[in-house]
Amino acid sequence: MVAAVEVRDARPSDADALVALWRELSTAAGLPSRLPAPPSPAAAEVAVSKHLDDPFGRLLVVELDGHVHGMAYLRRTMISPLHDDSTVTVEYLHVSDTSRRHGLGKALIAEAVAWAEHESCLHLAVVAPAIAREANRFLARLGLGQAGVLRFANTHTVRRRLNAEHAPNLLALLSSRRSAIARRAVSSRAEPESAGK
């Protein structure tokens, strides 16, 4: 019997499944993730409700035999600040580890393409972690090439690093002060000697 695959917009009642998928996504490959920690199901329910009325974004789920096993967030935006063309960007594309090889990822991408065509978007972009080799191979087979690397951090971390990079190097500052003091000491000793001659 062939498994039934259905892609649809997420509903608030999908919150538990979406939180479980986010947990998997944020611990993929067993490496620490920079993604935000999974929300509570109540917070996810509120967030999903907001997406239902968003004309520029869709939160999709994919079901396998009536159970949610994957998700993707679609966002419609301009391809760049200098172009009139718009694009659909697929973010947070994830299929549960236990449900791979059933065409769920392909079904999510097919829905993204259908929405892009419906919205007259000529381009599709998909964000995938650089370490997700299998996902990147899958996307390459669909004709999606690498266009850049998305880096992610919280603003506090970036602010702290910016301040550290722009702060004077303390050791270099102390060294230059010691050198200046030594030069002044040498020149002040040399001045009385030359004055006495």
C-alpha angles and dihedrals in degrees: 000000000000115000115244113240121192130175118202142152113280119257128206088253088065091066097107093049092046092051090051090050091048089051090054092045093051093051098041115147089011091271125129110266130219090210117110116267116268112279123234115268089249091055091046090051091055092046093050090051090057092054093057092075099036111116091193100047141043130190108209132194127192121214128207112198091342098311126105111246104156146027143192135181116221120201126186114210144139113287090232139344089258100051136070093212117104129212139198112231119202112210134176092018106178138158118192115259091240094055105049122129095037097099096257095130090047090050091053092049090047090055090049090052091047091051091046090052092046090052093045092245111156096197140055125199125187124197113215130167112257090231093055096095096170093049092047092050089050091051092046090054087056091055099260112138128194112268102169147328121267113215122195134194137142116266093244091061093048093046091050091050092046091052091047092051094048096043114097114259102259096211092050090047093051091046093052091048091051090049092050091049091048091049091050091049092051093046093046090053091047094051097062091046093052091044091055094054 
